[in-house]
Amino acid sequence: MTSHRSWIRYLIGALIFLAQSVCAVDFDQALLDKVREQFRLDGEAYEIDILSNRLKTRIVSPVDLSLRPMTQQEPLGLFSLQVEIVHDGVIIERGQVRLRIKKFAEVLVAADKIQRHQILDESQFELKRTEVTSLREQPVVSFAELTGYRAKRNLRLGSILTTGALEPVPDIDVGGEVTIVFSDAWGSITVPGQVLETGRIGDRVRVKNCASGKIVEATVISDKSVEVNP
């Protein structure tokens, strides 16, 4: 009997709710609209699929939906919500809904295989809308960001270029030949050297003195020379 009365109360509440909902729409659409609004998910950048829904109500107004995330994680990937349908302060129904939220962005994608330390330019990439839901690094979104950079690691065909895969093109590189300038108050002398560390102008790097065989630390002053001060 108690169960029968509860069911009757549910039906009465649902009927009142439906009768008073001026802007009522299909539950799935109302839920998607509410999720995008509450979590500020741009419709162009995000796609949302409802994987499971335990609520019975099929017509609802978005303003009557109350959403509470089941976790503190970002609304991305698999995402669960506790949903309440509340009308005029009365909870009509509550239940759990499970979503899959995908994120897309216009990013640079490798148009061919790219080797580690290869200088990057526009010809090696294409700008295309790609899913970035599981991306752990910031994607590169502009060809302008390639200027002055090379690949920090090998890139496969079709892989998304990220900031973690970029490194500045060094002014001197390992194995390169440079002139070592030894300076003091009396003047300076130069000897040939070999670079043992990559570096940019202003960096301190190790170089090998080819005349003596000794390894010294020097400051990069150009792409062809380093300076050692006493």
N, C-alpha and C positions, 0 to 999 in steps of 0.2 A: 504493500500500500504506500509506504514511504517513497519507494522508488517511483511509483506511478505518479504521486503528487509532485515529485521533483521534476519529472519529465513534463508534466503539465505546466509547472512554473516556468520551465525553460522555454516551452512553446509560446506561452503568453508573452514572456519577455522578448523573445525573438520577433513575434508578430508586432508588438508595440514598436520595437526598434526599427523594423522594416517600414512600418507605416509612417514613422516620423523622420526617416532618413531621406531628406530631399535630394541629396547628391549621391545616393547609393549607387555603387557600381560593383562589378565582379570583384570578389575578395582578392584574387591574385593580383589584379591590376591595382587595387587600392593599396595592397601591401607593398608592391614594388614602388609605387609613388611615395608612400610614407617612408620607406627605407632610403630612397634617394634624397628626400627632403631632410630627414633627420640626420643622416650621416654626410650630407652634402656631396653626393656622388653624381658627378656630371654624366648625363645620359649619353654623351658622345664618347666618354672615356671608359665607362663601366658597363658591363653586361651582367645581369642578375638572373639566375635560374632558381626556381623553388624546387628543392629536392624532396622535401616531405612536409606535410601540413596536417596537424592533428585536430584542427578546428573544423566544426561541422557547418558553420555559417558560410554561405556562399555569396551573399550580397551584403555590402558594407560601405560605409562612408569613410574615407581616409582620416577625417578629423576624429572619428570614434575609435581609432586604433592607438594603442599604447604599446611601445616596443621597448624591451629591456634585453640588452645583449647578455648571453650566457657566460661570456668571458670578457677580459679586458683587451683582447687582441684587436688589431686594426681590422675594420670590416673588409676583409680580402680573403679570397680562397673559400674554404669551408667555414661557414659562419652560422651560428645558431642563435635564435631569438626566443624570448618568452613574450608571447603576444596576448594582449587583453583587448577585448571589444567592450568599450565602455560607452554607454549612452545615458545622458541626463544623470550622471553620477552612479549609474547601476552597471555592474559588470555583467554583461550578457553571456560572455564565454571567454575562456582563456586556454591557451595551449602552446605547444612548442612548434616552431617552424625552422626548418634547416635550409640554408641557402648555399649557393655557390656563386661567389662574386669574382668576376674576371676584370682585370684592368688592361686597357690598351693605350698605346701612345705612338706618335710618329717618331721613330727612332732610326738611327743609322744601322744598317745591316750589311755585313760583309758580302760583297758580290763575287768574291773569289777567296781562295786561301791566302792568308797573310802570315808571313814569317815574323818571328820575334826580332825586334830591332829594325824592322822595315819602316822607312819613312812613310807617313800616311798622307794621302791626298784624296780628293773627291772621286777620282776614277775607281777607287777600290770599294766604294760603298753606294748604297741606294737608300733613300729616305722612304720608309713605308710604315703603315699602321701595323703594329705587331703586339701580341699579348706580352705583357710585362708583369703578370701577376706574381710569379715566383722569382723575379729578378732581385738579387741581393745587393747589387751595386747600381749607382745612378747611371741611367743610359745617356749616351751622347745624342743630342737632338738637332744638332746644327753642323753643317760642313765647316763653318767658321771655327769650330772648336778643334779642328784637326791641325790648324796651322802651328808649326813649331813642335809637333809631337811625333813620336814613333810608337810602334807596338811594343808593349811591355812583355807580351807573351804571344804564342801562336794563336791565330784565330781561324776557326773553321768557316767554310762557306755557309752563309745563312745565319751566322751567329750575330747577336746584338753587340754592338760596340758600347762598352761602359767606360766610365772615367777610371776605373781600376785597371783597365787594359791599356792605358795611355801613360807615357812618360815623356818628359821634355827631351828633345834631341840634344845630346850633350855637345859642348864646344870641343871637348877632347874625349877620345874613347880608348878603351883598353887596347894595347898593342900599337897605338899610333905613335908616330915620331914627333918630338917637340924639341925646341931649343930651351935648355935650362940656363937661366940667367942668375948668376951669383953676384949679389950686390952688397957693397959695404960703403963706408965713408970715403974710401980711397978710389972707388970706381966699380967696375963690373967686368966679369968675364962670362963667356958662354961656352957650353959644351952640349953635345947631342944627348938626347934622353929618350927613354921609352916609357909610355904611359902605362901605369899599373892599375889605375882606377878611372872610371868615367867622371867627368866634372864639367861645370859651367864656369864662366868667368866669375872670379871672386871666390870659388871653392878652393879648399885645401885638399890636395891629392898626393898620392905617393907616385914617384917616378924613379926610374932607374938611370943613374949616371952611366952612360955607355962608355965613357973614358975610364972610369975607375971601377965600375961594377957595383958601386954602392947605391943603396936605396935611400932617397931623401924625400922629405915632405916639402911641397912647394905650392904656391898660389897660382891659379890659372889666370893669366893676364890677356891671353888671346887664344884663338884656335890653333896657334902654332908655337906658343911659348908659355913657360911657367917661370916663376921667380922664387929664388931662395934667398931669404934675408938672414944675416947672422943673429 
